[in-house]
Amino acid sequence: MLDYRPRIGITMRIELETDRFYLSRHYSEAVEAAGGTPVHISLIPSCEYIAAVTDGLDGILLPGSDSDVDPLRYGHEPHQALENVHSIKDETDLLVLEEIERRRLPLFGICFGMQILNVSRGGTLVQDIASQVQGAIKHEQGAPRDRPSHRIRLLEESRLASLAERHGTVVNSHHHQAIETVGRDLVASAWALDGLVEALEDPRSDRFVMAVQWHPELGWERDLLSQALFNRLVSEAGQYARTAHSQLIDAQPGSV
């Protein structure tokens, strides 16, 4: 396992007009810079495909998306301000989340990735902050996209707090939806000053699951908290790989 670079799966997006899968370069570059090997996961909502592709992975990054989670998946009717829904994105990410839970793969979710994680655990979403949350701050900051635009407050002794207390708590913001009710086996670990949830964690000690509402892949070259988040994902994935490797050796005939 010397010099092993953990393999981090990243689910892609779909461009409906051209029938192309694609992904912003920043996610893969941030993973690679942290010592990981990015592996793109096509949006193929097949249980067999997802099981096969995750066989070779040590961790998962669920990135942002230019689509909204279908509100029918959490029992709500579509709000007037609901934006595009890409069922193939929802279905693929949900299948990946099932494999993550089954295998206890390390997970880091970003923006849409945090929202689909929450929905997969039975949580619900605010479909449009501007029209549904009174007194909300501006969460769609516009350009430049990597500019830190608002502060967050942290849950003491959370995984996120252990990283952010050394690197600051001002983040960028590019979302019109938000967490409404938190899903099972998740806790909120950060909030914007208007009360909206900015991060989630799974508190169970036998897995690593962390998700943030902002975009640490933007400007990660200069932002120390962003670097710390990607470093933590790759570190957890490396530990997962070492544990899996040790278990494989122990299971071989003749091992002591």
Secondary structure, DSSP 8 states (H G I E B T S, - for coil): -TT---EEEEE-EEETTTTEEE--HHHHHHHHHTT-EEEEE-----HHHHHHHHTT-SEEEE---SS---GGGGT----TT-----HHHHHHHHHHHHHHHHHT--EEEETHHHHHHHHHTT-EEES-HHHHSTT----B--SSTTS--EEEEE-TT-HHHHHHTTT-SEE--B-S-EEEE--TT-EEEEEETTS-EEEEE---TTS-EEEESS-TTTTTTT-HHHHHHHHHHHHHHHHHHHHHHHHHHHHSTT--
